[in-house]
Amino acid sequence: MLGYYKIPIEGKKVTIIGRSLLVGRPTALMFLNKNATVTVCHTKTKKIIDEVKRADIVISATGVPGLINKKMVKKGQIIIDVGITKVGDQLLGDVDFKPVSKIVRAITPVPGGVGPMTVISLFENLLLAYKRQKIV
């Protein structure tokens, strides 16, 4: 997604909130491999607001609706909201979207942001696996 929008990663400060094996840790490694400086935050991180404010790029993958609010972000940041939680009839992300979107440079919505990109990647990998099979 960042590549598509030509958002540079090298040398950027990236804060990832969530250290899960499925999203947080692989995402941290991906950014490290692209020469970003990475901070991984979790439930025991002290002064998480400061960590988020220092970042150029923030990825949140906690499943805690509204965890990231307008007091935690700064102008010019890129926010990628991977978290998704169903509350009643609504799907909510980790970021309080409306107020945060007025401050940051770019933000992914929930629903409609990372989710469709995940589905596309899944189908690309499925197609690639199919093509690699030797059908007799």
ABEGO torsion letter per residue (X at the ends): XAAAAGBBABGBBBBBBEABAAAAAAAAAAAAAAGBBBBBBBAABBGAAAAAAABABBBBBAGBBGABBAAABBBGBBBBBABBBBBEABBBBABBAAAAAAABABBBBOBGBAAAAAAAAAAAAAAAAAAABBBX
